[in-house]
Amino acid sequence: MERPAWAPPGIDISVPSVSRMYDFYLGGSHNFEVDREAARKAMEFLPGLPKIMQANRAFMRRAVRFAVAGGVTQFLDIGSGIPTFGNVHEVALAADPAARVVYVDHDPVAVAHSRAVLEGVDHTAVVPADLRKPAEILRSPEVTGLIDPDRPVALMLVAVLHFLEDADRPHEAVAELLDALAPGSLLIVTHASYEGIPVDQERASGTVDVYRSTRSPLVMRSRDEIARFFDGTEFVEPGLVPMPLWRPDGPAEEEDPYAFSGFAGVGRKA
């Protein structure tokens, strides 16, 4: 298997990566054939996966604009993935040139490409770290050097928590991160769920089986289980809802049925 020139040395390009599969769904070019093959298999069960990812990105952009409009201009984006058009720093800096954005990901391709995209962009940084180790993220020089702990932060966990199994203690990781943030901070989350998917659960579980071939199995959680991540915050209206229903820019009924798969929400720390 030929290694592309942009691929960081030392990474295993024979194993699918969820961040590179996500890049493929969105039409990106920073993925390998093994990622494309896994993504195509997943789409055999859920052909609307690209629509789900598009809805996820659209929610992310709305949430960033909401945060900046409310005076929250610091962003900690964990599980940020491979940057594509309209990423957090682009939306945030367009709304407020003084905004600060720290991206965090454990995928070497995502980190390398993020650094390339952010070269020369002020008030941004990239941290190679894992959500499972929140203390390492909080202590990183990129976070301590760019994020003011006395001011609110938008903690973005978009399409990442469903790649942590219960044994990884994801609720505890989120609580630890939130505990370190100033009052008024926002928790911005999207999460996969069987609820809302326009096919039966047996068929949707075929996609879950495909993700088991990666190093990040896909964990479907109920709405109530997802809501637990917001403990210690108060939901911003309209609460925890399917992605197109969170403060839509246009008529939500015009969205593809797959866009309503899973949930999105924003919580504010008291």
Buried (B, 14 or more C-beta within 10 A) or exposed (E): EEEEEEBEEEBEBEEBBBBBBBBBBBEBEBBBEBBBBBBEBBBEBBEBBBBBBBBBBBBBBBBBBBBBEBEBBBBBBBBBBBBBEEBBBBBBBEBBEEBBBBBBBBBBBBBBBBBEBBEEEEBBBBBBBBBBEBEBBBEBEBBEEBBEEEBBBBBBBBBBBBBBEEEBEBBEBBBBBBEBBBEBBBBBBBBBBBBBBEBEEEEBBBBBEBBEBBBBBBBBBEBEBBBEBBEEBEBBEEBBBBBBBBBBEEEBEEBBEBBBBBBBBBBBBE
